[in-house]
Amino acid sequence: MKGNIEDRACQLAQYIIENRTTVRAAAKKFGISKSTVHKDITERLPQFNRPLYLQVKEVLDVNKAQRHIRGGIATRKKYRGETA
């Protein structure tokens, strides 16, 4: 997904907002790295689309708050031999 960085950042933000998804899931969907998604959302997006940034920030804050819970569930599945 190459091209205009501003367009890419807006598309990523819209995808995350609409699907309430994580940075990791957005990176996988668009075929780019997690660090690129994070940089686009947190550094580039606020410069040219502040309202969209504030919306996506809410989703990212929820994901960050739940991160430790998802990690614990994944660890439990790992040691029980369950698959995703």
Secondary structure by P-SEA (a helix, b strand, c coil): ccccaaaaaaaaaaaaaaacccaaaaaaaacccaaaaaaacccccccccaaaaaaaaaaaaaaaaaaaaaaaaaaaaaaacccc
